[in-house]
Amino acid sequence: MTRDQVYDGYASGTSMRSFVEARDVANMAVFLGSDGARLVSGQVIAVDGHTENPDPKL
């Protein structure tokens, strides 16, 4: 499989039909460090595009 086929396969297994990038995780970290998240505590926050099937072959 090519790189693009793997990315497309992964994206097709997510509800949002997109590939999660490092900047998506970084954006969440920046948000959590901001005043906007001052009342957020004890949460599990998945930055995964709502992955349902991470196997690009399925």
Summary of the structure (lengths in Angstrom):
residues: 58
radius of gyration: 14.2
end to end distance: 12.9
largest distance: 44.2
contacts: 114
relative contact order: 0.30
helix: 41%
strand: 3%
